[in-house]
Amino acid sequence: MTGAVPAVSTANMAEVLYLLDHGNRIIDMGLEPTLEGLSVFMVRLEGERAYDDHSEYLSHPTCSLSRLRFAFNEILNAAGGEA
């Protein structure tokens, strides 16, 4: 029996970069409503350690902001665009 691969969603592009750097992959993205009624752009990623990586990022939010272009390129590629 195989279980589902863990997945997390985030609107934090620094966290997207962190999760990508830790071997997770983008599986979906789009606008999601918030409790305030506004919509925010969310990225959903999956990976064997997605929950753990998410928790580690929340505990120690570190990433090289100079590499955010990589995260945006991966989002563009996942959306079917060209980087």
Secondary structure, DSSP 8 states (H G I E B T S, - for coil): ------EEEES-HHHHHHHHHTT-EEEEEEEEE-TTS-EEEEEEEE-TTHHHHHHHHHHS----GGGHHHHHHHHHHHTT---
